[in-house]
Amino acid sequence: MSDEAKAAELKALQAALAAEHAAVYGYGVVGGRISQARRVAARSAYDGHRAQRDALTREVRDLGGTPVAASAGYALPFPVQDAAAAVRLAAELENRVAGVYSDLVRAAMGARRVAAAASLRQAAVLAARWSGESVAFPGLAERTGEAAGATGATGTAPASGTAPASPSATPTA
């Protein structure tokens, strides 16, 4: 693997790790507002994102990188005041995670690419379950008109007017 390909793969892994940090945070919010009937699904997704976060941390280290740290907090794309908003947030989290895994599929090779494709599929399935809708090609930029996983592709702008540090949510200080 060339140094350029390794750098691209590491950058995509870091973006996926940042998205997983944000998803873990977001599911903490979801869990506080979700209905009892969907609490098991929310907990399962939360646990899955924690496991993915931990695996990506190891992979970044394996490539010689320093894993991106989680932010202390993240700005949510909309207020989450009830169970319906919690369900919308869960779907949004999964759609955003799918976007960065789509980028990782493009950047990775071999087993890492296979794992990224499986993670993309899982995020797309969860997004469809939460929203009741699906898209033909989850995670692709064409559906939003933006580069999926690119800095600033969150659909929300941070209060400072700078690009967000995470592709899944805007960190707050």
Backbone hydrogen bonds in HBPLUS format (Angstrom, degrees):
<---DONOR---> <-ACCEPTOR-->    atom                        ^
c    i                          cat <-CA-CA->   ^        H-A-AA   ^      H-
h    n   atom  resd res      DA  || num        DHA   H-A  angle D-A-AA Bond
n    s   type  num  typ     dist DA aas  dist angle  dist       angle   num
A0006-LYS N   A0002-SER O   2.90 MM   4  6.15 158.7  1.95 152.0 158.5     1
A0007-ALA N   A0003-ASP O   2.91 MM   4  6.07 154.4  1.97 143.1 149.9     2
A0008-ALA N   A0004-GLU O   2.98 MM   4  6.23 153.8  2.05 144.1 151.1     3
A0009-GLU N   A0005-ALA O   2.92 MM   4  6.11 156.7  1.97 146.8 153.3     4
A0010-LEU N   A0006-LYS O   2.88 MM   4  6.06 159.1  1.92 148.6 154.5     5
A0011-LYS N   A0007-ALA O   2.93 MM   4  6.09 156.6  1.99 144.8 151.2     6
A0012-ALA N   A0008-ALA O   3.02 MM   4  6.23 157.2  2.07 145.2 151.0     7
A0013-LEU N   A0009-GLU O   2.85 MM   4  6.09 152.0  1.93 147.3 155.8     8
A0014-GLN N   A0010-LEU O   2.90 MM   4  6.11 156.8  1.95 149.2 155.1     9
A0015-ALA N   A0011-LYS O   3.02 MM   4  6.28 152.2  2.10 143.3 150.8    10
A0016-ALA N   A0012-ALA O   2.95 MM   4  6.19 155.8  2.01 145.5 151.9    11
A0017-LEU N   A0013-LEU O   2.84 MM   4  6.10 155.6  1.90 148.5 155.8    12
A0018-ALA N   A0014-GLN O   2.87 MM   4  6.12 159.2  1.91 148.7 154.0    13
A0019-ALA N   A0015-ALA O   2.95 MM   4  6.18 152.9  2.02 144.5 152.1    14
A0020-GLU N   A0016-ALA O   2.89 MM   4  6.16 150.3  1.98 146.6 154.9    15
A0021-HIS N   A0017-LEU O   2.91 MM   4  6.23 155.0  1.97 151.6 158.3    16
A0022-ALA N   A0018-ALA O   3.07 MM   4  6.33 162.2  2.10 146.9 151.1    17
A0023-ALA N   A0019-ALA O   2.83 MM   4  6.07 149.6  1.93 144.2 153.5    18
A0024-VAL N   A0020-GLU O   2.92 MM   4  6.10 159.8  1.96 151.1 155.3    19
A0025-TYR N   A0021-HIS O   3.10 MM   4  6.40 161.8  2.14 148.6 153.4    20
A0026-GLY N   A0022-ALA O   2.78 MM   4  6.00 163.5  1.81 149.4 154.8    21
A0027-TYR N   A0023-ALA O   2.79 MM   4  5.97 158.5  1.83 152.7 157.5    22
A0028-GLY N   A0024-VAL O   3.19 MM   4  6.41 134.9  2.40 137.2 148.4    23
A0028-GLY N   A0025-TYR O   3.02 MM   3  5.17 131.4  2.26  98.9 112.7    24
A0029-VAL N   A0025-TYR O   3.33 MM   4  6.83 142.7  2.47 143.5 152.9    25
A0029-VAL N   A0026-GLY O   3.02 MM   3  5.17 124.0  2.34  98.4 112.1    26
A0030-VAL N   A0026-GLY O   2.90 MM   4  6.27 159.5  1.94 148.5 155.0    27
A0031-GLY N   A0027-TYR O   2.85 MM   4  5.89 163.9  1.88 143.4 147.2    28
A0032-GLY N   A0029-VAL O   3.08 MM   3  5.27 133.9  2.30 101.2 113.7    29
A0033-ARG N   A0030-VAL O   3.00 MM   3  5.40 153.6  2.07 112.8 120.9    30
A0034-ILE N   A0030-VAL O   2.84 MM   4  5.68 137.5  2.02 163.9 176.9    31
A0038-ARG N   A0035-SER O   3.07 MM   3  5.54 144.5  2.20 110.5 119.8    32
A0039-ARG N   A0036-GLN O   3.28 MM   3  5.09 160.8  2.32 100.8 106.5    33
A0042-ALA N   A0038-ARG O   3.05 MM   4  6.33 156.9  2.10 152.0 158.9    34
A0043-ARG N   A0039-ARG O   2.89 MM   4  6.10 159.1  1.94 150.4 155.9    35
A0044-SER N   A0040-VAL O   2.93 MM   4  6.10 157.1  1.98 148.1 154.4    36
A0045-ALA N   A0041-ALA O   3.00 MM   4  6.21 159.5  2.05 146.5 151.7    37
A0046-TYR N   A0042-ALA O   2.90 MM   4  6.09 160.8  1.93 148.8 154.7    38
A0047-ASP N   A0043-ARG O   2.90 MM   4  6.11 166.1  1.92 151.4 154.7    39
A0048-GLY N   A0044-SER O   2.91 MM   4  6.10 154.3  1.97 145.1 152.8    40
A0049-HIS N   A0045-ALA O   2.90 MM   4  6.16 156.3  1.96 153.5 158.9    41
A0050-ARG N   A0046-TYR O   2.99 MM   4  6.27 151.4  2.08 148.6 156.9    42
A0051-ALA N   A0047-ASP O   3.00 MM   4  6.25 157.3  2.05 147.8 153.6    43
A0052-GLN N   A0048-GLY O   2.94 MM   4  6.18 157.4  1.99 146.3 152.8    44
A0053-ARG N   A0049-HIS O   2.85 MM   4  5.96 158.5  1.89 144.4 150.6    45
A0054-ASP N   A0050-ARG O   3.01 MM   4  6.26 160.1  2.05 147.9 152.5    46
A0055-ALA N   A0051-ALA O   2.96 MM   4  6.22 157.2  2.01 148.9 155.3    47
A0056-LEU N   A0052-GLN O   2.84 MM   4  6.04 162.3  1.87 155.4 160.2    48
A0057-THR N   A0053-ARG O   2.96 MM   4  6.15 150.0  2.05 146.2 154.6    49
A0058-ARG N   A0054-ASP O   3.21 MM   4  6.51 155.5  2.27 143.6 148.6    50
A0059-GLU N   A0055-ALA O   2.99 MM   4  6.31 155.9  2.05 147.1 154.2    51
A0060-VAL N   A0056-LEU O   2.88 MM   4  6.08 160.5  1.92 153.8 157.7    52
A0061-ARG N   A0057-THR O   3.17 MM   4  6.40 161.2  2.21 144.7 149.7    53
A0062-ASP N   A0058-ARG O   2.83 MM   4  6.10 150.0  1.92 146.5 155.9    54
A0063-LEU N   A0059-GLU O   3.08 MM   4  6.38 137.3  2.27 142.8 152.8    55
A0063-LEU N   A0060-VAL O   3.18 MM   3  5.26 132.0  2.42  96.7 109.0    56
A0065-GLY N   A0060-VAL O   2.90 MM   5  5.22 155.0  1.96 154.5 146.4    57
A0064-GLY N   A0061-ARG O   2.87 MM   3  4.95 158.2  1.92 108.1 113.5    58
A0172-THR N   A0073-GLY O   2.73 MM  99  5.11 154.7  1.79 118.8 122.1    59
A0075-ALA N   A0170-THR O   2.26 MM  95  4.92 162.5  1.29 162.9 165.2    60
A0086-ALA N   A0082-ASP O   3.03 MM   4  6.31 147.8  2.13 145.7 155.7    61
A0087-VAL N   A0083-ALA O   3.02 MM   4  6.30 150.7  2.10 148.1 154.5    62
A0088-ARG N   A0084-ALA O   3.08 MM   4  6.40 157.9  2.13 144.9 150.8    63
A0089-LEU N   A0085-ALA O   2.84 MM   4  6.08 153.5  1.91 146.7 154.2    64
A0090-ALA N   A0086-ALA O   2.97 MM   4  6.22 159.0  2.01 146.8 152.0    65
A0091-ALA N   A0087-VAL O   3.08 MM   4  6.37 161.0  2.11 151.1 155.3    66
A0092-GLU N   A0088-ARG O   2.94 MM   4  6.17 156.9  2.00 147.4 154.3    67
A0093-LEU N   A0089-LEU O   2.82 MM   4  6.05 161.6  1.85 158.9 163.3    68
A0094-GLU N   A0090-ALA O   3.08 MM   4  6.31 161.5  2.11 148.4 152.8    69
A0095-ASN N   A0091-ALA O   2.95 MM   4  6.20 155.2  2.01 148.2 155.3    70
A0096-ARG N   A0092-GLU O   2.99 MM   4  6.19 158.0  2.03 151.8 157.2    71
A0097-VAL N   A0093-LEU O   2.94 MM   4  6.18 156.3  1.99 149.3 156.2    72
A0098-ALA N   A0094-GLU O   2.89 MM   4  6.05 156.2  1.95 146.1 152.8    73
A0099-GLY N   A0095-ASN O   3.14 MM   4  6.42 146.2  2.26 139.2 147.4    74
A0100-VAL N   A0096-ARG O   3.35 MM   4  6.77 154.1  2.42 147.7 152.0    75
A0101-TYR N   A0097-VAL O   3.03 MM   4  6.31 155.6  2.09 153.3 160.8    76
A0102-SER N   A0098-ALA O   2.90 MM   4  6.08 143.1  2.04 145.8 155.7    77
A0103-ASP N   A0099-GLY O   3.26 MM   4  6.61 149.7  2.35 139.4 146.3    78
A0104-LEU N   A0100-VAL O   2.96 MM   4  6.27 149.9  2.05 141.4 150.1    79
A0105-VAL N   A0101-TYR O   2.86 MM   4  6.09 151.5  1.94 147.3 154.0    80
A0106-ARG N   A0102-SER O   3.23 MM   4  6.54 154.5  2.30 142.5 148.4    81
A0107-ALA N   A0103-ASP O   3.04 MM   4  6.32 145.4  2.17 143.4 153.2    82
A0108-ALA N   A0104-LEU O   2.82 MM   4  5.71 151.6  1.90 155.4 160.1    83
A0113-ARG N   A0109-MET O   3.37 MM   4  4.96 150.4  2.46 104.6 108.0    84
A0113-ARG N   A0110-GLY O   3.09 MM   3  5.40 124.4  2.42 102.6 116.0    85
A0114-VAL N   A0110-GLY O   3.15 MM   4  6.54 154.6  2.22 148.8 156.2    86
A0115-ALA N   A0111-ALA O   2.92 MM   4  6.17 160.9  1.96 150.7 155.6    87
A0116-ALA N   A0112-ARG O   2.89 MM   4  6.09 152.2  1.97 141.8 149.8    88
A0117-ALA N   A0113-ARG O   2.91 MM   4  6.14 154.8  1.98 147.8 154.3    89
A0118-ALA N   A0114-VAL O   3.02 MM   4  6.31 151.5  2.10 145.2 153.0    90
A0119-SER N   A0115-ALA O   2.93 MM   4  6.22 151.4  2.01 145.4 153.4    91
A0120-LEU N   A0116-ALA O   2.85 MM   4  6.10 153.0  1.92 147.9 155.5    92
A0121-ARG N   A0117-ALA O   2.94 MM   4  6.16 160.6  1.98 145.9 151.0    93
A0122-GLN N   A0118-ALA O   2.93 MM   4  6.17 160.4  1.96 146.4 151.7    94
A0123-ALA N   A0119-SER O   2.96 MM   4  6.15 163.4  1.99 149.4 153.4    95
A0124-ALA N   A0120-LEU O   2.95 MM   4  6.16 158.0  2.00 150.1 156.5    96
A0125-VAL N   A0121-ARG O   2.89 MM   4  6.14 157.7  1.94 154.2 160.2    97
A0126-LEU N   A0122-GLN O   2.95 MM   4  6.18 166.0  1.97 152.4 156.1    98
A0127-ALA N   A0123-ALA O   2.85 MM   4  6.02 158.1  1.89 148.0 154.6    99
A0128-ALA N   A0124-ALA O   2.99 MM   4  6.17 157.7  2.04 144.8 150.6   100
A0129-ARG N   A0125-VAL O   2.91 MM   4  6.21 154.0  1.98 148.5 156.2   101
A0130-TRP N   A0126-LEU O   2.87 MM   4  6.09 163.3  1.90 155.2 159.0   102
A0131-SER N   A0127-ALA O   2.91 MM   4  5.98 164.0  1.93 150.2 155.0   103
A0132-GLY N   A0128-ALA O   2.70 MM   4  5.18 144.1  1.83 137.4 146.5   104
A0140-LEU N   A0137-PHE O   3.28 MM   3  6.00 159.6  2.33 141.1 141.2   105
A0143-ARG N   A0140-LEU O   3.41 MM   3  6.27 157.4  2.47 119.1 122.6   106
A0144-THR N   A0141-ALA O   2.97 MM   3  5.59 150.1  2.06 119.5 127.6   107
A0145-GLY N   A0141-ALA O   2.82 MM   4  5.75 139.0  1.99 158.4 170.1   108
A0150-ALA N   A0147-ALA O   3.08 MM   3  5.39 161.9  2.11 124.6 128.1   109
A0153-ALA N   A0150-ALA O   2.96 MM   3  5.45 151.5  2.04 146.0 142.5   110
A0161-GLY N   A0158-PRO O   3.04 MM   3  5.56 159.1  2.09 116.7 123.1   111
